[in-house]
Amino acid sequence: MTTELQSRLQGLWLPLVTPFRNGELDEPSLRRMVRHYADSPVDGLILAATSGEGMTLGLDELERLVSVTRAEISDSGRYIPICLGLSGAGTRKMLDALDETAAWPIDGYLIASPYYTRSSQRGLLQHFTALADHASWPIVLYNIPYRTAVNLSTETLLRLADHPNIVGIKDCSADRAQSIDFLARRPKGFRVLTGEDAQYHEALVDGADGAILLSAHLETEAFASVRTLLQQGDRDGARACWDNVSELTRLLFTEPSPAPAKYWLAQSGLIDSAEVRLPMVEVSVEVATRLDAERARRAPPLLRRA
């Protein structure tokens, strides 16, 4: 049976950055940002994942982040699903995290493979099965081996995809052949969203259901149009639209993300500060100059300061 989250797990999802100011969660900027994207063609939000600097947030901050975001979405009059990013190297600690967040106003979890431990495929299967058996909300897998040092193989993914509480995957395998193989063999209704910004267009052409893209904080309408045009059969239009924004996907990862995106959003006035938390640092002068030049080229800016 298709769950509510599974039916909505398609299109353009935004892994929302977490705004900080003077070391604290910047709630006014968060509210402004959520209101802005609630009026844009975004189909869902991911909170506190990699782009949201989730591993630097305490439990109280995570809860406030979720609460404020849900309140602003409710006030917008539009329903946008929220997935909470969780990650950890120990299954028992992850089970505790699921208990601590079970009553929060979310729609699901985005859960990365356990990092550093370099689990076997049997270990990964048992880890995610234990989490899915326990979770109060549906789980979206997050396969990103260049961060976690382990890759969820196609065979493991196929077994996990049969679990009724695992509804999709954010695919950052960086292996197009593996992605295409899984797309061809996945169970009906199981959702695949690419998380590789630079491969967004090709992933959609290959059959992905959508994407979770940091880059779509900027030029959101254009990123959404790439998929819309492909669905309409306008491949040339989709390619032209993609060519217009593809450079952003490279520029925003010139230095560790989300620092470049936060700089752009702060300069545009959508958030009040480009602050990130250590061990992340703000962008260098050289990258800031490149971002300013690209932002000036793409007029009008996202949001002008009052």
DOFITOR-261356 format. One record per residue (C-alpha): residue number from 1; y, z, x; residue in one letter. Coordinates in Angstrom, 2 decimals. Layout:
ATOM	resi	v	w	u	resn
ATOM	NUM	Y	Z	X	A
...
***
This chain:
ATOM	resi	v	w	u	resn
ATOM	1	0.00	0.00	0.00	M
ATOM	2	3.43	-0.94	1.33	T
ATOM	3	5.72	2.07	1.76	T
ATOM	4	9.43	2.11	0.99	E
ATOM	5	10.27	2.11	4.69	L
ATOM	6	7.81	-0.70	5.38	Q
ATOM	7	9.47	-2.90	2.76	S
ATOM	8	12.88	-2.26	4.34	R
ATOM	9	11.75	-2.58	7.94	L
ATOM	10	13.08	-6.08	8.51	Q
ATOM	11	16.33	-7.81	9.29	G
ATOM	12	18.92	-6.34	11.63	L
ATOM	13	18.66	-2.67	12.55	W
ATOM	14	21.18	-0.86	14.70	L
ATOM	15	20.14	1.77	17.28	P
ATOM	16	23.34	3.71	16.73	L
ATOM	17	25.16	5.10	19.76	V
ATOM	18	25.99	8.80	19.61	T
ATOM	19	29.72	9.43	20.14	P
ATOM	20	30.72	12.38	22.31	F
ATOM	21	34.06	13.94	23.11	R
ATOM	22	34.66	16.73	25.60	N
ATOM	23	30.95	17.33	25.84	G
ATOM	24	30.38	17.72	22.11	E
ATOM	25	29.13	15.52	19.29	L
ATOM	26	32.21	13.65	18.00	D
ATOM	27	31.76	13.88	14.23	E
ATOM	28	35.01	12.07	13.25	P
ATOM	29	33.99	9.07	15.37	S
ATOM	30	30.46	9.23	13.99	L
ATOM	31	31.76	9.17	10.42	R
ATOM	32	34.09	6.26	11.17	R
ATOM	33	31.30	4.33	12.85	M
ATOM	34	28.78	4.85	10.04	V
ATOM	35	31.34	3.81	7.41	R
ATOM	36	32.08	0.67	9.42	H
ATOM	37	28.46	-0.39	9.74	Y
ATOM	38	27.67	0.51	6.13	A
ATOM	39	30.06	-2.35	5.25	D
ATOM	40	28.31	-4.75	7.62	S
ATOM	41	25.06	-6.75	7.32	P
ATOM	42	22.96	-3.99	8.92	V
ATOM	43	19.62	-3.31	7.25	D
ATOM	44	18.82	0.06	8.85	G
ATOM	45	19.86	2.60	11.46	L
ATOM	46	17.96	4.25	14.29	I
ATOM	47	19.40	7.60	15.38	L
ATOM	48	18.92	9.40	18.69	A
ATOM	49	16.76	6.78	20.36	A
ATOM	50	17.50	5.32	23.80	T
ATOM	51	20.87	3.87	22.78	S
ATOM	52	21.71	7.13	21.03	G
ATOM	53	21.00	9.21	24.16	E
ATOM	54	18.51	11.18	22.11	G
ATOM	55	16.93	13.02	25.03	M
ATOM	56	20.32	14.63	25.83	T
ATOM	57	20.70	16.07	22.32	L
ATOM	58	19.69	19.57	21.28	G
ATOM	59	17.89	20.21	18.00	L
ATOM	60	21.06	21.43	16.29	D
ATOM	61	22.92	18.31	17.40	E
ATOM	62	20.10	16.08	16.16	L
ATOM	63	20.23	17.75	12.77	E
ATOM	64	24.01	17.35	12.54	R
ATOM	65	23.72	13.73	13.61	L
ATOM	66	21.25	13.04	10.81	V
ATOM	67	23.16	15.06	8.21	S
ATOM	68	26.54	13.44	8.89	V
ATOM	69	25.06	9.95	8.98	T
ATOM	70	23.18	10.42	5.72	R
ATOM	71	26.28	11.86	4.02	A
ATOM	72	28.44	8.91	5.07	E
ATOM	73	25.81	6.41	3.95	I
ATOM	74	25.55	8.15	0.58	S
ATOM	75	29.32	8.03	0.17	D
ATOM	76	29.30	4.31	0.96	S
ATOM	77	27.37	3.59	-2.21	G
ATOM	78	24.80	1.58	-0.31	R
ATOM	79	21.34	2.75	0.65	Y
ATOM	80	20.54	2.21	4.31	I
ATOM	81	17.30	3.63	5.71	P
ATOM	82	17.41	5.93	8.74	I
ATOM	83	14.73	6.37	11.38	C
ATOM	84	14.97	9.24	13.84	L
ATOM	85	14.04	8.49	17.43	G
ATOM	86	11.61	10.93	19.01	L
ATOM	87	9.99	10.85	22.42	S
ATOM	88	8.00	13.18	24.60	G
ATOM	89	5.15	13.35	27.06	A
ATOM	90	3.06	15.99	25.28	G
ATOM	91	1.31	15.56	21.94	T
ATOM	92	1.58	19.24	20.99	R
ATOM	93	5.34	19.29	21.57	K
ATOM	94	5.70	16.11	19.56	M
ATOM	95	3.77	17.69	16.68	L
ATOM	96	6.21	20.61	16.82	D
ATOM	97	9.14	18.15	16.71	A
ATOM	98	7.65	16.53	13.61	L
ATOM	99	7.47	19.94	11.94	D
ATOM	100	11.04	20.80	12.91	E
ATOM	101	12.40	17.57	11.40	T
ATOM	102	10.09	17.23	8.39	A
ATOM	103	12.72	18.28	5.83	A
ATOM	104	15.57	16.23	7.26	W
ATOM	105	17.04	13.38	5.14	P
ATOM	106	15.42	10.52	7.04	I
ATOM	107	13.09	7.68	6.09	D
ATOM	108	10.88	7.60	9.15	G
ATOM	109	10.50	8.03	12.87	Y
ATOM	110	10.73	5.68	15.82	L
ATOM	111	8.34	7.16	18.39	I
ATOM	112	7.99	5.90	21.94	A
ATOM	113	4.81	6.08	23.96	S
ATOM	114	4.46	9.25	26.03	P
ATOM	115	6.25	8.74	29.31	Y
ATOM	116	5.34	9.72	32.87	Y
ATOM	117	1.74	10.78	32.07	T
ATOM	118	0.49	7.16	32.20	R
ATOM	119	-2.00	7.69	29.38	S
ATOM	120	-5.07	5.48	28.95	S
ATOM	121	-5.40	3.30	25.86	Q
ATOM	122	-7.81	5.88	24.39	R
ATOM	123	-5.21	8.56	25.03	G
ATOM	124	-2.46	6.51	23.41	L
ATOM	125	-4.66	5.84	20.39	L
ATOM	126	-5.47	9.53	19.93	Q
ATOM	127	-1.84	10.58	20.57	H
ATOM	128	-0.31	8.31	17.95	F
ATOM	129	-3.14	8.95	15.48	T
ATOM	130	-2.54	12.69	15.73	A
ATOM	131	1.19	12.18	15.14	L
ATOM	132	0.66	9.82	12.22	A
ATOM	133	-1.86	12.18	10.61	D
ATOM	134	0.68	15.00	10.86	H
ATOM	135	4.04	13.35	10.15	A
ATOM	136	5.82	13.83	6.84	S
ATOM	137	7.54	10.47	7.25	W
ATOM	138	6.21	7.04	8.26	P
ATOM	139	6.15	6.13	11.94	I
ATOM	140	7.43	3.03	13.71	V
ATOM	141	5.85	2.64	17.13	L
ATOM	142	8.07	1.94	20.14	Y
ATOM	143	6.35	0.02	22.92	N
ATOM	144	8.58	-0.13	25.97	I
ATOM	145	6.36	-0.02	29.07	P
ATOM	146	9.13	-0.55	31.59	Y
ATOM	147	10.51	2.86	30.57	R
ATOM	148	7.31	4.77	29.77	T
ATOM	149	5.00	3.23	32.42	A
ATOM	150	2.31	2.53	29.80	V
ATOM	151	1.81	-0.54	27.61	N
ATOM	152	0.27	-0.39	24.15	L
ATOM	153	-2.30	-3.17	24.34	S
ATOM	154	-2.83	-5.57	21.45	T
ATOM	155	-6.22	-4.01	20.68	E
ATOM	156	-4.73	-0.52	20.55	T
ATOM	157	-1.85	-1.73	18.41	L
ATOM	158	-4.24	-3.37	15.96	L
ATOM	159	-6.14	-0.11	15.53	R
ATOM	160	-2.94	1.89	15.08	L
ATOM	161	-1.56	-0.68	12.64	A
ATOM	162	-4.42	0.15	10.27	D
ATOM	163	-3.18	3.73	9.94	H
ATOM	164	-1.42	4.11	6.57	P
ATOM	165	1.40	6.17	8.09	N
ATOM	166	2.19	3.69	10.89	I
ATOM	167	4.25	0.89	9.37	V
ATOM	168	5.72	-1.16	12.20	G
ATOM	169	6.68	-1.52	15.83	I
ATOM	170	9.78	-1.94	17.94	K
ATOM	171	8.44	-4.41	20.45	D
ATOM	172	9.90	-4.16	23.95	C
ATOM	173	6.74	-5.21	25.75	S
ATOM	174	8.72	-7.90	27.63	A
ATOM	175	5.55	-9.99	27.43	D
ATOM	176	6.07	-12.90	25.05	R
ATOM	177	2.40	-13.88	25.12	A
ATOM	178	1.35	-10.39	24.06	Q
ATOM	179	3.97	-10.34	21.31	S
ATOM	180	2.86	-13.69	19.92	I
ATOM	181	-0.79	-12.61	20.04	D
ATOM	182	-0.05	-9.45	18.07	F
ATOM	183	2.13	-11.32	15.56	L
ATOM	184	-0.79	-13.65	14.88	A
ATOM	185	-3.32	-10.84	14.45	R
ATOM	186	-1.35	-7.99	12.85	R
ATOM	187	-2.36	-6.69	9.41	P
ATOM	188	-0.52	-8.06	6.41	K
ATOM	189	2.73	-6.20	5.83	G
ATOM	190	2.86	-4.56	9.25	F
ATOM	191	6.40	-5.07	10.54	R
ATOM	192	7.38	-6.26	14.00	V
ATOM	193	10.98	-5.92	15.17	L
ATOM	194	11.98	-6.96	18.64	T
ATOM	195	14.00	-4.55	20.71	G
ATOM	196	14.71	-7.05	23.46	E
ATOM	197	18.30	-8.08	22.86	D
ATOM	198	18.18	-11.12	25.13	A
ATOM	199	15.01	-12.40	23.40	Q
ATOM	200	16.26	-11.92	19.83	Y
ATOM	201	16.35	-15.62	18.91	H
ATOM	202	12.99	-16.51	20.41	E
ATOM	203	11.33	-13.45	18.81	A
ATOM	204	12.53	-14.57	15.38	L
ATOM	205	11.30	-18.09	16.05	V
ATOM	206	7.92	-16.59	17.03	D
ATOM	207	7.72	-14.78	13.68	G
ATOM	208	9.19	-11.31	14.19	A
ATOM	209	10.52	-9.66	11.03	D
ATOM	210	13.82	-8.70	12.61	G
ATOM	211	15.30	-6.74	15.47	A
ATOM	212	16.67	-3.41	16.62	I
ATOM	213	19.60	-4.46	18.80	L
ATOM	214	22.16	-2.42	20.69	L
ATOM	215	24.21	-5.61	21.12	S
ATOM	216	24.68	-5.86	17.36	A
ATOM	217	27.19	-3.01	17.51	H
ATOM	218	29.46	-5.95	18.36	L
ATOM	219	29.65	-9.24	16.48	E
ATOM	220	27.32	-7.73	13.87	T
ATOM	221	27.79	-10.55	11.39	E
ATOM	222	26.93	-13.19	13.97	A
ATOM	223	23.71	-11.43	14.98	F
ATOM	224	22.71	-11.13	11.34	A
ATOM	225	23.53	-14.81	10.76	S
ATOM	226	21.04	-15.94	13.42	V
ATOM	227	18.19	-14.64	11.25	R
ATOM	228	19.74	-15.78	7.97	T
ATOM	229	20.17	-19.34	9.24	L
ATOM	230	16.60	-19.43	10.53	L
ATOM	231	15.32	-18.26	7.15	Q
ATOM	232	17.33	-21.06	5.53	Q
ATOM	233	15.73	-23.60	7.82	G
ATOM	234	18.94	-24.31	9.72	D
ATOM	235	17.52	-24.10	13.23	R
ATOM	236	20.46	-25.89	14.83	D
ATOM	237	22.94	-23.56	13.14	G
ATOM	238	20.93	-20.52	14.19	A
ATOM	239	20.79	-21.76	17.77	R
ATOM	240	24.54	-22.37	17.85	A
ATOM	241	25.18	-18.91	16.41	C
ATOM	242	22.87	-17.38	18.98	W
ATOM	243	24.52	-19.26	21.84	D
ATOM	244	27.82	-17.71	20.76	N
ATOM	245	26.57	-14.12	21.16	V
ATOM	246	23.76	-14.35	23.70	S
ATOM	247	26.11	-13.67	26.61	E
ATOM	248	26.92	-10.29	25.06	L
ATOM	249	23.27	-9.28	25.36	T
ATOM	250	23.48	-9.78	29.11	R
ATOM	251	26.91	-8.24	29.61	L
ATOM	252	26.06	-5.06	27.70	L
ATOM	253	23.11	-4.38	30.01	F
ATOM	254	24.92	-5.10	33.27	T
ATOM	255	24.92	-1.34	33.84	E
ATOM	256	22.68	1.27	32.18	P
ATOM	257	22.97	1.21	28.42	S
ATOM	258	24.66	2.44	26.27	P
ATOM	259	27.64	2.93	28.61	A
ATOM	260	28.95	-0.67	28.36	P
ATOM	261	28.65	-0.72	24.57	A
ATOM	262	30.38	2.64	24.28	K
ATOM	263	33.22	1.41	26.49	Y
ATOM	264	33.68	-1.64	24.26	W
ATOM	265	33.57	0.43	21.06	L
ATOM	266	36.08	2.94	22.45	A
ATOM	267	38.47	0.21	23.60	Q
ATOM	268	38.18	-1.36	20.15	S
ATOM	269	39.02	1.93	18.45	G
ATOM	270	35.80	2.48	16.55	L
ATOM	271	34.97	5.59	18.56	I
ATOM	272	37.46	7.82	20.33	D
ATOM	273	35.76	8.06	23.71	S
ATOM	274	33.35	6.12	25.91	A
ATOM	275	31.86	9.42	27.06	E
ATOM	276	28.16	9.53	27.90	V
ATOM	277	26.02	12.44	29.03	R
ATOM	278	24.56	12.89	32.47	L
ATOM	279	22.51	11.47	34.00	P
ATOM	280	24.30	8.53	32.31	M
ATOM	281	27.77	7.74	33.64	V
ATOM	282	30.59	5.64	32.24	E
ATOM	283	30.94	2.04	33.33	V
ATOM	284	32.37	1.06	36.68	S
ATOM	285	35.82	-0.46	37.02	V
ATOM	286	34.25	-3.83	37.76	E
ATOM	287	32.16	-3.87	34.58	V
ATOM	288	35.04	-2.47	32.52	A
ATOM	289	37.16	-5.41	33.67	T
ATOM	290	34.47	-7.88	32.61	R
ATOM	291	34.10	-6.17	29.23	L
ATOM	292	37.87	-6.23	28.68	D
ATOM	293	37.99	-9.94	29.44	A
ATOM	294	35.16	-10.72	27.05	E
ATOM	295	36.65	-8.49	24.36	R
ATOM	296	40.02	-10.24	24.68	A
ATOM	297	38.26	-13.60	24.35	R
ATOM	298	36.60	-12.53	21.12	R
ATOM	299	39.64	-11.92	18.89	A
ATOM	300	40.24	-10.11	16.63	P
ATOM	301	38.92	-6.85	18.09	P
ATOM	302	36.38	-4.78	16.19	L
ATOM	303	38.92	-2.23	15.00	L
ATOM	304	42.53	-1.72	16.03	R
ATOM	305	43.79	1.76	16.80	R
ATOM	306	46.40	3.07	14.40	A
***
